[in-house]
């Protein structure tokens, strides 16, 4: 079984190689967008929220927080670990972006 840090590193690598979200691209997101996106994945998918019970409020909150077109939000409702790995990778990207400032 892979550790959390390994899963996050793999997801970040996937984001770079498959999606093209390189450090150069991430520099454009200087208003906290990467962290906001991570927060949406941390909050869980709509299906999970429905199971908790406050579906309408939670889903609408995510739509308000999600920084990009909703088509880029790709929750994994049946795989919480995958969602957390996505969140971790986005946080790592935000840390790297902040560290790249002189």
Backbone as CSV, one residue per row, in Angstrom:
resi,resn,N_x,N_y,N_z,CA_x,CA_y,CA_z,C_x,C_y,C_z
1,UNK,0.847,-1.175,0.000,0.000,0.000,0.000,0.901,1.250,0.000
2,UNK,0.550,2.205,-0.830,1.340,3.435,-0.937,0.973,4.398,0.186
3,UNK,1.958,5.173,0.588,1.721,6.181,1.623,1.007,7.388,1.021
4,UNK,0.480,8.220,1.886,-0.186,9.436,1.426,0.734,10.319,0.607
5,UNK,1.966,10.479,1.071,2.908,11.350,0.357,3.225,10.783,-1.029
6,UNK,3.286,9.453,-1.144,3.522,8.844,-2.453,2.339,9.076,-3.385
7,UNK,1.132,8.940,-2.873,-0.064,9.165,-3.687,-0.169,10.620,-4.137
8,UNK,0.163,11.533,-3.245,0.140,12.960,-3.593,1.180,13.256,-4.664
9,UNK,2.389,12.713,-4.506,3.454,12.939,-5.498,3.054,12.371,-6.859
10,UNK,2.457,11.188,-6.867,1.995,10.596,-8.128,0.915,11.453,-8.785
11,UNK,-0.014,11.960,-7.981,-1.078,12.804,-8.530,-0.504,14.101,-9.087
12,UNK,0.450,14.680,-8.391,1.064,15.918,-8.890,1.773,15.643,-10.216
13,UNK,2.473,14.532,-10.296,3.151,14.166,-11.536,2.129,13.962,-12.652
14,UNK,1.001,13.337,-12.346,-0.060,13.147,-13.343,-0.587,14.490,-13.825
15,UNK,-0.800,15.419,-12.884,-1.292,16.744,-13.254,-0.333,17.433,-14.220
16,UNK,0.947,17.255,-13.988,1.952,17.882,-14.859,1.994,17.190,-16.218
17,UNK,2.118,15.869,-16.207,2.318,15.122,-17.455,1.051,14.981,-18.288
18,UNK,-0.089,14.717,-17.667,-1.322,14.451,-18.414,-2.159,15.705,-18.645
19,UNK,-2.190,16.586,-17.669,-3.031,17.790,-17.760,-2.247,19.013,-18.240
20,UNK,-0.926,18.970,-18.123,-0.106,20.104,-18.544,-0.035,21.228,-17.530
21,UNK,-0.377,20.932,-16.275,-0.359,21.970,-15.236,1.045,22.064,-14.640
22,UNK,1.922,22.687,-15.382,3.322,22.827,-14.978,3.491,23.985,-14.000
23,UNK,4.691,24.085,-13.442,5.003,25.204,-12.544,4.822,26.529,-13.278
24,UNK,5.172,26.569,-14.544,4.998,27.781,-15.347,3.521,28.145,-15.436
25,UNK,2.690,27.170,-15.678,1.246,27.400,-15.737,0.715,27.854,-14.380
26,UNK,1.173,27.188,-13.310,0.681,27.489,-11.961,0.985,28.917,-11.524
27,UNK,2.036,29.505,-12.066,2.390,30.890,-11.711,1.273,31.870,-12.050
28,UNK,0.423,31.514,-13.001,-0.687,32.383,-13.402,-1.764,32.461,-12.316
29,UNK,-1.788,31.502,-11.434,-2.848,31.408,-10.425,-2.368,32.029,-9.115
30,UNK,-2.286,33.337,-9.114,-1.703,34.028,-7.961,-2.743,34.642,-7.027
31,UNK,-3.980,34.176,-7.116,-5.038,34.657,-6.218,-5.571,33.542,-5.317
32,UNK,-4.754,32.523,-5.078,-5.163,31.442,-4.196,-6.003,30.369,-4.851
33,UNK,-6.077,30.376,-6.181,-6.935,29.422,-6.875,-6.554,27.964,-6.601
34,UNK,-5.259,27.677,-6.542,-4.842,26.293,-6.316,-5.301,25.807,-4.941
35,UNK,-5.173,26.651,-3.945,-5.619,26.292,-2.590,-7.143,26.186,-2.529
36,UNK,-7.841,27.063,-3.231,-9.309,26.985,-3.262,-9.766,25.670,-3.883
37,UNK,-9.116,25.278,-4.977,-9.471,24.018,-5.624,-9.202,22.847,-4.682
38,UNK,-8.074,22.894,-3.988,-7.754,21.840,-3.019,-8.844,21.747,-1.956
39,UNK,-9.328,22.890,-1.505,-10.370,22.904,-0.480,-11.632,22.190,-0.971
40,UNK,-11.971,22.366,-2.223,-13.158,21.689,-2.760,-12.995,20.174,-2.705
41,UNK,-11.796,19.682,-3.032,-11.570,18.240,-2.957,-11.528,17.770,-1.509
42,UNK,-11.013,18.580,-0.612,-10.993,18.224,0.808,-12.416,18.098,1.339
43,UNK,-13.303,18.979,0.875,-14.687,18.964,1.349,-15.424,17.695,0.939
44,UNK,-14.940,17.000,-0.057,-15.592,15.769,-0.499,-16.503,15.999,-1.680
45,UNK,-16.904,14.907,-2.283,-17.738,14.965,-3.470,-19.196,15.217,-3.100
46,UNK,-20.004,15.625,-4.052,-21.422,15.838,-3.763,-22.097,14.607,-3.188
47,UNK,-21.752,13.420,-3.678,-22.364,12.197,-3.160,-22.062,12.021,-1.674
48,UNK,-20.826,12.322,-1.274,-20.475,12.199,0.132,-21.255,13.202,0.967
49,UNK,-21.386,14.398,0.463,-22.113,15.421,1.203,-23.562,15.012,1.386
50,UNK,-24.172,14.467,0.344,-25.551,14.013,0.441,-25.674,12.974,1.557
51,UNK,-24.704,12.080,1.655,-24.736,11.068,2.703,-24.660,11.697,4.092
52,UNK,-23.983,12.813,4.213,-23.877,13.497,5.498,-25.178,14.214,5.807
53,UNK,-25.800,14.771,4.773,-27.105,15.346,4.990,-27.288,16.800,4.625
54,UNK,-26.316,17.584,4.369,-26.532,19.002,4.089,-26.175,19.279,2.627
55,UNK,-26.711,18.476,1.737,-26.276,18.449,0.347,-26.358,19.798,-0.345
56,UNK,-27.502,20.438,-0.318,-27.683,21.659,-1.099,-26.674,22.722,-0.685
57,UNK,-26.539,22.982,0.579,-25.616,24.003,1.058,-24.177,23.660,0.703
58,UNK,-23.774,22.426,0.920,-22.393,22.027,0.658,-22.058,22.108,-0.827
59,UNK,-22.927,21.597,-1.688,-22.655,21.628,-3.117,-22.583,23.071,-3.610
60,UNK,-23.482,23.904,-3.177,-23.453,25.298,-3.600,-22.200,26.007,-3.091
61,UNK,-21.752,25.669,-1.894,-20.527,26.270,-1.367,-19.346,25.911,-2.260
62,UNK,-19.274,24.659,-2.702,-18.176,24.254,-3.579,-18.219,25.016,-4.898
63,UNK,-19.419,25.177,-5.450,-19.519,25.926,-6.704,-19.061,27.364,-6.517
64,UNK,-19.324,27.926,-5.348,-18.899,29.301,-5.072,-17.392,29.389,-4.872
65,UNK,-16.785,28.347,-4.327,-15.347,28.349,-4.038,-14.525,27.927,-5.243
66,UNK,-15.030,26.991,-6.024,-14.260,26.448,-7.155,-13.792,27.594,-8.049
67,UNK,-12.486,27.714,-8.283,-11.953,28.906,-8.950,-12.027,28.912,-10.474
68,UNK,-12.341,27.785,-11.078,-12.333,27.700,-12.537,-13.683,27.214,-13.045
69,UNK,-13.770,27.052,-14.343,-14.980,26.507,-14.936,-15.305,25.172,-14.266
70,UNK,-16.545,24.932,-13.963,-16.968,23.741,-13.233,-16.599,22.453,-13.972
71,UNK,-16.380,22.522,-15.284,-16.002,21.317,-16.034,-14.653,20.764,-15.569
72,UNK,-13.836,21.604,-14.916,-12.528,21.147,-14.443,-12.599,20.518,-13.058
73,UNK,-13.742,20.592,-12.407,-13.910,19.945,-11.105,-14.271,18.490,-11.359
74,UNK,-13.396,17.582,-10.963,-13.580,16.162,-11.254,-13.523,15.358,-9.956
75,UNK,-14.612,15.408,-9.188,-14.617,14.644,-7.943,-14.615,13.140,-8.215
76,UNK,-14.171,12.399,-7.227,-14.156,10.933,-7.286,-15.003,10.417,-6.129
77,UNK,-16.327,10.425,-6.272,-17.213,10.148,-5.152,-17.014,8.789,-4.493
78,UNK,-16.518,7.831,-5.225,-16.346,6.499,-4.654,-14.916,6.241,-4.191
79,UNK,-14.053,7.268,-4.261,-12.650,7.068,-3.893,-12.139,8.289,-3.124
80,UNK,-12.387,8.296,-1.833,-12.000,9.433,-0.993,-10.493,9.642,-0.984
81,UNK,-9.726,8.565,-1.039,-8.268,8.699,-1.042,-7.818,9.449,-2.288
82,UNK,-8.427,9.159,-3.427,-8.070,9.854,-4.675,-8.379,11.348,-4.561
83,UNK,-9.510,11.688,-3.985,-9.854,13.106,-3.809,-8.839,13.803,-2.911
84,UNK,-8.439,13.132,-1.832,-7.459,13.733,-0.928,-6.090,13.850,-1.587
85,UNK,-5.739,12.898,-2.448,-4.480,12.992,-3.192,-4.518,14.187,-4.152
86,UNK,-5.662,14.414,-4.791,-5.813,15.590,-5.658,-5.634,16.868,-4.846
87,UNK,-6.270,16.911,-3.678,-6.146,18.090,-2.818,-4.699,18.300,-2.409
88,UNK,-4.042,17.232,-1.999,-2.643,17.338,-1.596,-1.745,17.811,-2.724
89,UNK,-1.995,17.319,-3.924,-1.196,17.728,-5.083,-1.415,19.208,-5.399
90,UNK,-2.638,19.668,-5.267,-2.920,21.096,-5.493,-2.258,21.961,-4.418
91,UNK,-2.253,21.495,-3.186,-1.569,22.230,-2.123,-0.069,22.260,-2.392
92,UNK,0.500,21.128,-2.811,1.925,21.091,-3.150,2.235,22.072,-4.282
93,UNK,1.352,22.134,-5.283,1.553,23.075,-6.396,1.518,24.515,-5.892
94,UNK,0.614,24.804,-4.962,0.534,26.163,-4.410,1.782,26.499,-3.599
95,UNK,2.275,25.549,-2.827,3.513,25.778,-2.069,4.667,26.032,-3.027
96,UNK,4.782,25.220,-4.071,5.848,25.415,-5.058,5.721,26.770,-5.738
97,UNK,4.498,27.163,-6.049,4.287,28.467,-6.689,4.749,29.582,-5.769
98,UNK,4.368,29.510,-4.509,4.768,30.545,-3.548,6.286,30.552,-3.343
99,UNK,6.887,29.379,-3.327,8.350,29.293,-3.166,9.102,29.828,-4.372
100,UNK,8.433,29.928,-5.522,9.126,30.372,-6.740,9.265,31.890,-6.799
101,UNK,8.549,32.593,-5.886,8.708,34.051,-5.853,10.077,34.390,-5.292
102,UNK,10.704,35.438,-5.846,12.047,35.816,-5.354,12.016,36.293,-3.911
